Amino acid sequence: MPKITPLDYKKLVKIFETEGFKIIRQKGDHIILTKTGTPRPIVIPMYKEVPVFVIRNNLRVAEITRERYFELLKKIK
């Protein structure tokens, strides 16, 4: 299994949108996405490289496994 590395926010947003999340608003330099059934919104900072800890935390909240994350990442690239 490859390592999770920092990723551009645009790709990260596309990954979550592919999984069924919708952008509900943008506040400052943060994009907020939701999906019914998730405990809380996903917040993605608009950074050129989103840190790994933010990606992992969002995956945990969205209940997306590492395997699914890498599948979605391949589809995006």
N, CA, C and O of each residue as an XYZ file, in Angstrom:
308
protein
N       0.849     -1.180      0.000
C       0.000      0.000      0.000
C       0.894      1.243      0.000
O       1.764      1.384      0.859
N       0.678      2.139     -0.960
C       1.487      3.365     -0.996
C       1.192      4.292      0.185
O       0.176      4.165      0.869
N       2.105      5.213      0.392
C       1.943      6.205      1.449
C       0.993      7.302      0.999
O       0.944      7.646     -0.182
N       0.240      7.849      1.943
C      -0.578      9.026      1.654
C       0.368     10.223      1.664
O       1.100     10.444      2.628
N       0.341     10.985      0.582
C       1.230     12.136      0.460
C       0.401     13.412      0.348
O      -0.782     13.347      0.014
N       0.999     14.570      0.621
C       0.266     15.837      0.448
C      -0.282     15.949     -0.976
O       0.350     15.509     -1.936
N      -1.461     16.544     -1.088
C      -2.174     16.580     -2.355
C      -2.784     17.959     -2.567
O      -3.157     18.623     -1.600
N      -2.888     18.395     -3.806
C      -3.521     19.669     -4.139
C      -5.000     19.613     -3.747
O      -5.651     18.581     -3.904
N      -5.517     20.717     -3.241
C      -6.893     20.734     -2.739
C      -7.912     20.437     -3.832
O      -8.968     19.874     -3.544
N      -7.622     20.801     -5.082
C      -8.567     20.561     -6.172
C      -8.769     19.062     -6.398
O      -9.890     18.604     -6.615
N      -7.677     18.308     -6.344
C      -7.778     16.855     -6.506
C      -8.519     16.237     -5.326
O      -9.322     15.320     -5.497
N      -8.246     16.742     -4.139
C      -8.897     16.210     -2.944
C     -10.404     16.462     -2.988
O     -11.189     15.592     -2.609
N     -10.808     17.631     -3.442
C     -12.234     17.937     -3.583
C     -12.867     16.993     -4.600
O     -13.977     16.509     -4.376
N     -12.182     16.720     -5.717
C     -12.705     15.813     -6.740
C     -12.873     14.400     -6.184
O     -13.835     13.708     -6.519
N     -11.935     13.973     -5.334
C     -12.038     12.643     -4.724
C     -13.309     12.548     -3.885
O     -14.058     11.578     -3.995
N     -13.550     13.547     -3.052
C     -14.743     13.515     -2.203
C     -16.019     13.672     -3.021
O     -17.039     13.070     -2.686
N     -15.984     14.463     -4.080
C     -17.163     14.603     -4.940
C     -17.475     13.292     -5.650
O     -18.642     12.941     -5.823
N     -16.445     12.572     -6.059
C     -16.639     11.269     -6.689
C     -17.299     10.293     -5.716
O     -18.059      9.418     -6.131
N     -17.017     10.439     -4.450
C     -17.578      9.575     -3.414
C     -18.993     10.011     -3.011
O     -19.626      9.347     -2.191
N     -19.495     11.113     -3.571
C     -20.869     11.520     -3.315
C     -21.039     12.760     -2.459
O     -22.165     13.120     -2.119
N     -19.959     13.413     -2.106
C     -20.037     14.634     -1.298
C     -20.363     15.822     -2.193
O     -20.009     15.833     -3.372
N     -21.031     16.813     -1.634
C     -21.389     18.030     -2.356
C     -20.794     19.238     -1.637
O     -20.773     19.291     -0.407
N     -20.313     20.207     -2.413
C     -19.812     21.452     -1.830
C     -21.030     22.266     -1.403
O     -21.903     22.570     -2.216
N     -21.079     22.619     -0.104
C     -22.218     23.413      0.355
C     -21.860     24.879      0.502
O     -22.709     25.754      0.338
N     -20.596     25.145      0.813
C     -20.179     26.547      0.909
C     -18.661     26.636      0.934
O     -17.945     25.643      1.070
N     -18.206     27.884      0.795
C     -16.783     28.182      0.915
C     -16.673     29.359      1.865
O     -17.290     30.404      1.659
N     -15.885     29.176      2.898
C     -15.705     30.245      3.877
C     -14.219     30.575      3.931
O     -13.410     29.762      4.381
N     -13.866     31.768      3.472
C     -12.451     32.135      3.426
C     -11.712     31.223      2.472
O     -12.073     31.103      1.301
N     -10.672     30.580      2.984
C      -9.915     29.658      2.132
C     -10.185     28.199      2.495
O      -9.293     27.357      2.394
N     -11.420     27.901      2.918
C     -11.817     26.539      3.250
C     -13.077     26.161      2.473
O     -14.015     26.950      2.360
N     -13.079     24.939      1.941
C     -14.237     24.414      1.221
C     -14.908     23.401      2.147
O     -14.238     22.537      2.713
N     -16.225     23.505      2.300
C     -16.973     22.619      3.180
C     -17.861     21.724      2.323
O     -18.640     22.203      1.498
N     -17.728     20.404      2.536
C     -18.512     19.421      1.793
C     -19.337     18.592      2.768
O     -18.917     18.356      3.900
N     -20.517     18.149      2.324
C     -21.349     17.274      3.156
C     -21.921     16.146      2.314
O     -21.939     16.189      1.084
N     -22.386     15.138      3.035
C     -23.063     13.991      2.434
C     -23.985     13.444      3.514
O     -23.595     13.371      4.680
N     -25.182     13.066      3.150
C     -26.085     12.525      4.153
C     -25.496     11.246      4.723
O     -24.958     10.413      3.994
N     -25.603     11.106      6.024
C     -25.076      9.920      6.695
C     -23.705     10.108      7.312
O     -23.248      9.245      8.060
N     -23.037     11.215      7.018
C     -21.738     11.474      7.648
C     -21.976     12.280      8.926
O     -22.866     13.129      8.976
N     -21.180     12.011      9.947
C     -21.413     12.665     11.242
C     -21.180     14.175     11.247
O     -21.816     14.896     12.016
N     -20.273     14.656     10.397
C     -20.011     16.102     10.355
C     -19.455     16.474      8.986
O     -19.041     15.592      8.233
N     -19.439     17.760      8.648
C     -18.929     18.177      7.330
C     -17.427     17.928      7.178
O     -16.686     17.848      8.157
N     -17.011     17.810      5.934
C     -15.592     17.680      5.581
C     -15.102     19.080      5.244
O     -15.731     19.782      4.452
N     -13.990     19.491      5.833
C     -13.421     20.815      5.583
C     -12.061     20.629      4.917
O     -11.170     19.976      5.462
N     -11.919     21.214      3.732
C     -10.670     21.118      2.977
C     -10.097     22.522      2.809
O     -10.730     23.382      2.197
N      -8.900     22.757      3.350
C      -8.269     24.070      3.159
C      -7.769     24.199      1.720
O      -7.330     23.219      1.119
N      -7.836     25.392      1.184
C      -7.424     25.620     -0.200
C      -5.910     25.863     -0.258
O      -5.456     26.976     -0.523
N      -5.148     24.803     -0.006
C      -3.692     24.861     -0.045
C      -3.204     24.141     -1.285
O      -3.861     23.233     -1.795
N      -2.035     24.562     -1.768
C      -1.415     23.870     -2.896
C      -1.111     22.416     -2.519
O      -1.254     21.508     -3.337
N      -0.690     22.213     -1.267
C      -0.456     20.865     -0.748
C      -1.169     20.730      0.594
O      -0.724     21.281      1.600
N      -2.279     19.993      0.601
C      -3.015     19.747      1.847
C      -2.213     18.729      2.651
O      -1.856     17.678      2.119
N      -1.917     19.019      3.939
C      -1.109     18.112      4.746
C      -1.758     16.733      4.923
O      -2.979     16.589      4.857
N      -0.922     15.742      5.145
C      -1.383     14.360      5.290
C      -2.342     14.216      6.466
O      -3.324     13.481      6.358
N      -2.091     14.893      7.583
C      -2.968     14.731      8.743
C      -4.380     15.235      8.453
O      -5.344     14.707      9.009
N      -4.519     16.239      7.601
C      -5.848     16.747      7.221
C      -6.546     15.718      6.328
O      -7.737     15.453      6.496
N      -5.808     15.143      5.387
C      -6.378     14.130      4.492
C      -6.844     12.927      5.306
O      -7.964     12.452      5.118
N      -6.005     12.431      6.202
C      -6.371     11.272      7.022
C      -7.581     11.551      7.896
O      -8.465     10.703      8.023
N      -7.628     12.723      8.495
C      -8.749     13.080      9.357
C     -10.046     13.127      8.546
O     -11.076     12.621      8.990
N      -9.996     13.733      7.361
C     -11.184     13.795      6.518
C     -11.618     12.412      6.039
O     -12.815     12.138      5.952
N     -10.662     11.539      5.726
C     -11.004     10.173      5.329
C     -11.689      9.431      6.473
O     -12.639      8.680      6.251
N     -11.208      9.640      7.687
C     -11.799      8.990      8.858
C     -13.238      9.460      9.065
O     -14.130      8.647      9.310
N     -13.461     10.763      8.968
C     -14.805     11.315      9.150
C     -15.740     10.817      8.044
O     -16.899     10.498      8.308
N     -15.240     10.753      6.816
C     -16.049     10.321      5.675
C     -16.203      8.803      5.609
O     -16.963      8.292      4.786
N     -15.491      8.086      6.467
C     -15.494      6.624      6.503
C     -15.059      6.027      5.160
O     -15.671      5.091      4.647
N     -13.991      6.596      4.614
C     -13.382      6.107      3.379
C     -12.089      5.386      3.766
O     -11.255      5.941      4.482
N     -11.929      4.163      3.295
C     -10.723      3.392      3.620
C      -9.547      3.865      2.773
O      -9.721      4.559      1.771
N      -8.351      3.474      3.195
C      -7.145      3.805      2.423
C      -7.222      3.215      1.023
O      -6.856      3.862      0.042
N      -7.706      1.964      0.942
C      -7.811      1.297     -0.350
C      -8.742      2.072     -1.287
O      -8.422      2.283     -2.457
N      -9.890      2.491     -0.766
C     -10.854      3.256     -1.564
C     -10.268      4.605     -1.971
O     -10.478      5.067     -3.093
N      -9.536      5.231     -1.058
C      -8.888      6.517     -1.356
C      -7.958      6.386     -2.556
O      -7.979      7.228     -3.454
N      -7.137      5.330     -2.576
C      -6.194      5.162     -3.683
C      -6.911      4.783     -4.977
O      -6.453      5.147     -6.060
N      -8.035      4.054     -4.882
C      -8.836      3.769     -6.075
C      -9.361      5.080     -6.677
O      -9.264      5.303     -7.884
N      -9.914      5.934     -5.822
C     -10.456      7.212     -6.283
C      -9.347      8.109     -6.826
O      -9.551      8.817     -7.812
N      -8.195      8.083     -6.201
C      -7.065      8.894     -6.656
C      -6.622      8.486     -8.054
O      -6.264      9.342     -8.863
N      -6.643      7.182     -8.349
C      -6.282      6.703     -9.689
C      -7.285      7.183    -10.726
O      -6.911      7.519    -11.849
N      -8.565      7.214    -10.350
C      -9.601      7.671    -11.283
C      -9.442      9.150    -11.603
O      -9.709      9.573    -12.728
N      -9.007      9.944    -10.621
C      -8.872     11.390    -10.779
C      -7.685     11.729    -11.678
O      -7.787     12.610    -12.532
N      -6.568     11.041    -11.493
C      -5.341     11.378    -12.240
C      -5.415     11.044    -13.683
O      -4.457     11.275    -14.420
